[in-house]
């Protein structure tokens, strides 16, 4: 039951080339930065990452991207990473853009054993009809495009409506960051750092959590647990310095004038 491993390097050592990762975080908030750095140092490549975004050019998943270690991204937002845009448009990276709520539900479904679900999001657009460019060639031509998805009409309180079938996501490994965790893998996230972490933990076949504070079993009120330990397989306790190393994605300040 004790799921603590000594180092992040040990925790990610068996992640192979070509693995699919579900990665928690939103922007740079709540990202498993220590596990990402360990994966960078391990040399693992040809990865597919499922995450809300791909970090920025010099932090988070952007570090793996800069070394061309990510082959494919499934994301909902990628607007803060110039290298991401360059690789995508140059045909070096495959990208499956997914509506954010749909991405969250696909990950949740994967963690709860639901194979697929119908949603109204994307009906009447290329999300359902297909044709979204997933990958370009080096000449700027679309090499891979999204397929058309199954649609079906259901009776609703507002009358018949069309819905589109979306498939669940199950990743080989989940990488998440928690504010507090115990040796059994029960996790608590703090405020907005929860974001996609719970979903990424749920849909990983093997989930690794870095925790800012490691406590003993029983110290976390069961009613406060966000991710139960059944979803978590390895726990890495961060040093105070690692826990404090948090970047700001976009810093904005007010001018010096009177408010």
TIBAVO-313884 format. One record per residue (C-alpha): residue number from 1; residue in one letter; chain; x, y, z. Coordinates in pm, 1 decimal, m for minus. Layout:
N
k|r|c|east|north|up
NUM|A|A|X|Y|Z
...
This chain:
259
k|r|c|east|north|up
1|X|A|0.0|0.0|0.0
2|X|A|298.0|232.8|42.8
3|X|A|323.7|386.9|m304.7
4|X|A|604.9|633.3|m234.1
5|X|A|908.8|615.3|m460.6
6|X|A|1232.0|790.0|m374.7
7|X|A|1286.3|1009.6|m681.4
8|X|A|1102.2|1139.3|m984.1
9|X|A|1362.8|969.1|m1204.1
10|X|A|1274.9|634.1|m1049.4
11|X|A|903.8|704.1|m1088.4
12|X|A|923.4|764.1|m1465.5
13|X|A|1201.5|515.1|m1544.8
14|X|A|971.9|258.5|m1707.7
15|X|A|785.2|502.3|m1934.2
16|X|A|881.9|372.2|m2279.6
17|X|A|925.6|547.2|m2610.5
18|X|A|589.5|586.0|m2783.5
19|X|A|386.5|598.9|m2461.5
20|X|A|66.4|801.0|m2426.0
21|X|A|61.3|1040.8|m2130.2
22|X|A|m228.6|1217.0|m1962.6
23|X|A|m85.6|1527.7|m1799.0
24|X|A|m256.8|1747.5|m1541.7
25|X|A|m246.2|2124.3|m1526.7
26|X|A|m398.1|2428.6|m1687.9
27|X|A|m149.3|2664.4|m1845.2
28|X|A|132.2|2642.7|m1591.8
29|X|A|m99.3|2603.0|m1291.0
30|X|A|m83.1|2262.0|m1126.9
31|X|A|146.7|2101.4|m1382.5
32|X|A|368.0|1806.8|m1276.8
33|X|A|684.4|2000.8|m1357.0
34|X|A|922.9|1775.9|m1163.8
35|X|A|798.9|1459.6|m1335.1
36|X|A|817.8|1633.5|m1673.1
37|X|A|1178.7|1734.6|m1602.7
38|X|A|1261.6|1377.7|m1501.7
39|X|A|1107.1|1248.1|m1822.4
40|X|A|1308.4|1503.1|m2019.1
41|X|A|1629.6|1381.4|m1856.6
42|X|A|1538.8|1015.5|m1915.4
43|X|A|1552.1|1060.1|m2293.5
44|X|A|1208.0|909.6|m2358.2
45|X|A|1074.0|1015.1|m2696.7
46|X|A|796.1|966.7|m2955.4
47|X|A|536.2|1055.3|m2691.9
48|X|A|167.0|1132.4|m2730.6
49|X|A|46.1|1376.7|m2466.3
50|X|A|m313.0|1438.6|m2365.0
51|X|A|m332.5|1767.4|m2178.0
52|X|A|m530.6|2087.9|m2178.8
53|X|A|m229.8|2264.7|m2330.4
54|X|A|139.0|2211.5|m2406.8
55|X|A|296.1|2449.0|m2157.3
56|X|A|506.8|2738.2|m2280.4
57|X|A|831.9|2748.1|m2472.7
58|X|A|1055.6|2709.9|m2166.7
59|X|A|845.0|2527.0|m1908.8
60|X|A|612.9|2233.3|m1864.8
61|X|A|544.7|2013.0|m2165.0
62|X|A|707.3|2284.1|m2374.6
63|X|A|1044.3|2147.9|m2258.0
64|X|A|971.1|1807.9|m2411.0
65|X|A|830.8|1972.8|m2721.5
66|X|A|1144.0|2184.8|m2771.9
67|X|A|1352.5|1866.9|m2794.1
68|X|A|1098.5|1708.9|m3033.3
69|X|A|1013.2|1435.0|m2788.8
70|X|A|637.2|1474.7|m2842.4
71|X|A|495.6|1318.7|m3156.8
72|X|A|127.8|1396.5|m3102.5
73|X|A|m80.7|1626.0|m2880.6
74|X|A|m447.2|1600.8|m2784.5
75|X|A|m534.9|1942.8|m2643.9
76|X|A|m799.1|2208.5|m2619.2
77|X|A|m576.4|2518.7|m2608.5
78|X|A|m227.6|2572.0|m2748.6
79|X|A|m201.6|2947.8|m2791.5
80|X|A|91.5|3031.1|m2561.9
81|X|A|361.9|2823.0|m2726.5
82|X|A|534.6|2956.3|m3038.6
83|X|A|740.0|2641.0|m3091.8
84|X|A|420.6|2437.5|m3080.6
85|X|A|273.8|2647.1|m3363.0
86|X|A|596.6|2622.1|m3563.2
87|X|A|617.3|2242.5|m3534.7
88|X|A|249.9|2195.5|m3615.9
89|X|A|258.1|2416.6|m3926.4
90|X|A|590.2|2264.8|m4039.2
91|X|A|448.3|1912.3|m4030.6
92|X|A|661.4|1801.2|m3735.5
93|X|A|377.4|1752.9|m3486.8
94|X|A|32.2|1596.4|m3505.4
95|X|A|m237.3|1786.1|m3312.6
96|X|A|m590.0|1677.4|m3227.0
97|X|A|m771.5|1988.5|m3105.4
98|X|A|m1072.5|1899.6|m2890.0
99|X|A|m1332.9|2124.9|m2723.6
100|X|A|m1226.1|2171.6|m2363.1
101|X|A|m1534.3|2025.8|m2197.3
102|X|A|m1528.1|1732.2|m2437.0
103|X|A|m1161.4|1669.1|m2358.5
104|X|A|m1236.2|1671.9|m1985.8
105|X|A|m1526.1|1429.4|m2029.3
106|X|A|m1325.3|1198.1|m2256.3
107|X|A|m1061.6|1171.6|m1981.8
108|X|A|m1320.8|1123.3|m1707.2
109|X|A|m1495.4|856.1|m1913.8
110|X|A|m1167.0|673.5|m1960.1
111|X|A|m1117.5|667.0|m1585.6
112|X|A|m1465.6|535.8|m1511.1
113|X|A|m1481.4|263.0|m1772.5
114|X|A|m1718.8|440.6|m2011.0
115|X|A|m1613.4|361.0|m2366.8
116|X|A|m1783.3|655.9|m2539.1
117|X|A|m2059.2|912.2|m2493.4
118|X|A|m2278.7|1145.3|m2696.2
119|X|A|m2249.5|1523.3|m2661.1
120|X|A|m2406.5|1819.7|m2833.8
121|X|A|m2074.8|2006.2|m2848.0
122|X|A|m1934.4|2022.6|m3199.6
123|X|A|m2248.0|1917.2|m3386.4
124|X|A|m2265.4|2092.1|m3722.3
125|X|A|m1893.8|2174.9|m3722.5
126|X|A|m1576.0|2002.7|m3837.8
127|X|A|m1550.8|1851.5|m3489.9
128|X|A|m1834.8|1620.4|m3595.4
129|X|A|m1812.2|1638.2|m3974.2
130|X|A|m1436.5|1578.0|m3992.6
131|X|A|m1173.5|1762.2|m4192.2
132|X|A|m983.4|1935.5|m3912.0
133|X|A|m612.8|1931.9|m4003.7
134|X|A|m433.1|1705.0|m3758.8
135|X|A|m100.4|1701.0|m3939.9
136|X|A|58.0|1892.0|m4226.9
137|X|A|343.4|1780.7|m4449.2
138|X|A|656.6|1990.3|m4487.9
139|X|A|496.9|2173.5|m4782.2
140|X|A|197.6|2293.5|m4582.5
141|X|A|m49.2|2042.8|m4726.4
142|X|A|m286.4|1857.0|m4495.1
143|X|A|m146.7|1506.1|m4449.8
144|X|A|m385.4|1378.5|m4181.6
145|X|A|m730.1|1519.2|m4107.6
146|X|A|m988.6|1432.9|m3845.3
147|X|A|m1244.1|1167.4|m3942.8
148|X|A|m1618.6|1219.1|m3944.9
149|X|A|m1783.6|1103.1|m3622.8
150|X|A|m2105.9|916.3|m3566.7
151|X|A|m2406.3|1136.3|m3488.0
152|X|A|m2745.7|1043.6|m3354.3
153|X|A|m3068.2|1224.1|m3277.7
154|X|A|m3211.0|1198.3|m2926.8
155|X|A|m3533.8|1325.7|m2777.4
156|X|A|m3472.1|1603.4|m2523.5
157|X|A|m3691.3|1836.6|m2318.6
158|X|A|m3656.1|2088.2|m2603.5
159|X|A|m3740.5|1833.6|m2870.1
160|X|A|m3518.8|1615.4|m3090.9
161|X|A|m3153.2|1718.8|m3101.9
162|X|A|m2845.5|1583.1|m3273.8
163|X|A|m2546.3|1462.5|m3073.4
164|X|A|m2198.3|1345.1|m3169.6
165|X|A|m2020.2|1034.7|m3040.6
166|X|A|m1689.8|1096.6|m2860.9
167|X|A|m1459.0|817.2|m2747.9
168|X|A|m1300.2|793.7|m2404.9
169|X|A|m929.1|851.3|m2349.4
170|X|A|m714.4|601.1|m2159.3
171|X|A|m344.0|685.3|m2133.4
172|X|A|m53.0|452.8|m2062.0
173|X|A|70.1|683.2|m1785.2
174|X|A|m87.0|972.4|m1596.0
175|X|A|135.0|1251.2|m1459.1
176|X|A|m21.4|1480.9|m1198.2
177|X|A|67.0|1725.8|m922.0
178|X|A|m113.1|1751.2|m588.0
179|X|A|m93.1|1992.9|m297.5
180|X|A|m108.5|1708.1|m46.4
181|X|A|m94.0|1330.9|m72.4
182|X|A|m52.0|1031.2|153.6
183|X|A|142.2|708.2|114.0
184|X|A|m167.4|528.4|m13.9
185|X|A|m197.0|771.8|m305.7
186|X|A|m494.9|975.9|m185.5
187|X|A|m457.5|1326.2|m328.8
188|X|A|m582.7|1675.8|m249.0
189|X|A|m547.1|1964.9|m494.3
190|X|A|m543.5|2329.4|m389.9
191|X|A|m789.5|2565.6|m556.4
192|X|A|m741.4|2610.3|m932.5
193|X|A|m440.3|2374.7|m937.9
194|X|A|m696.9|2094.1|m936.1
195|X|A|m805.9|2172.2|m1293.7
196|X|A|m727.5|1867.9|m1513.6
197|X|A|m522.6|1680.4|m1253.2
198|X|A|m805.1|1464.6|m1122.3
199|X|A|m904.7|1368.2|m1477.4
200|X|A|m546.0|1294.9|m1582.9
201|X|A|m502.6|1075.5|m1276.6
202|X|A|m822.8|884.2|m1345.7
203|X|A|m750.7|798.9|m1707.9
204|X|A|m390.6|681.1|m1665.5
205|X|A|m333.0|305.6|m1651.6
206|X|A|m34.0|384.7|m1430.1
207|X|A|m61.0|720.1|m1255.2
208|X|A|232.2|899.4|m1094.7
209|X|A|170.0|1190.1|m857.6
210|X|A|419.5|1446.9|m736.9
211|X|A|299.6|1595.2|m406.7
212|X|A|402.7|1916.7|m239.9
213|X|A|334.9|1773.1|105.5
214|X|A|349.3|1402.7|189.3
215|X|A|145.2|1294.1|493.1
216|X|A|72.1|963.5|660.0
217|X|A|m242.7|761.2|587.9
218|X|A|m532.7|888.9|794.1
219|X|A|m408.9|1248.8|810.1
220|X|A|m627.4|1353.8|517.2
221|X|A|m997.7|1380.8|596.6
222|X|A|m1163.0|1127.9|362.0
223|X|A|m1425.0|1389.9|275.1
224|X|A|m1148.2|1616.7|142.9
225|X|A|m988.0|1363.6|m93.8
226|X|A|m1014.2|1469.8|m459.4
227|X|A|m844.6|1166.8|m617.1
228|X|A|m873.4|838.4|m424.5
229|X|A|m561.2|626.9|m400.9
230|X|A|m718.0|354.2|m616.2
231|X|A|m632.2|570.7|m918.8
232|X|A|m271.5|641.9|m811.8
233|X|A|16.5|397.1|m834.9
234|X|A|327.5|599.5|m743.1
235|X|A|383.2|903.1|m522.2
236|X|A|687.6|1132.4|m530.5
237|X|A|738.3|1373.9|m240.8
238|X|A|878.2|1708.0|m356.5
239|X|A|1144.5|1903.0|m172.9
240|X|A|1041.8|2248.3|m43.0
241|X|A|1241.6|2402.9|m327.1
242|X|A|1066.8|2190.3|m591.1
243|X|A|726.5|2264.8|m440.8
244|X|A|794.6|2638.5|m447.4
245|X|A|918.0|2646.3|m808.4
246|X|A|600.1|2763.9|m980.3
247|X|A|604.5|2976.2|m1293.1
248|X|A|358.3|3242.1|m1406.6
249|X|A|234.0|3183.3|m1760.5
250|X|A|159.1|3545.0|m1843.1
251|X|A|257.0|3819.5|m1601.0
252|X|A|47.9|4136.4|m1612.1
253|X|A|90.3|4446.5|m1395.9
254|X|A|m95.4|4771.5|m1355.4
255|X|A|69.2|5097.6|m1447.8
256|X|A|183.8|5335.6|m1177.6
257|X|A|m108.0|5574.8|m1219.4
258|X|A|m385.3|5624.2|m966.8
259|X|A|m659.4|5365.0|m981.8
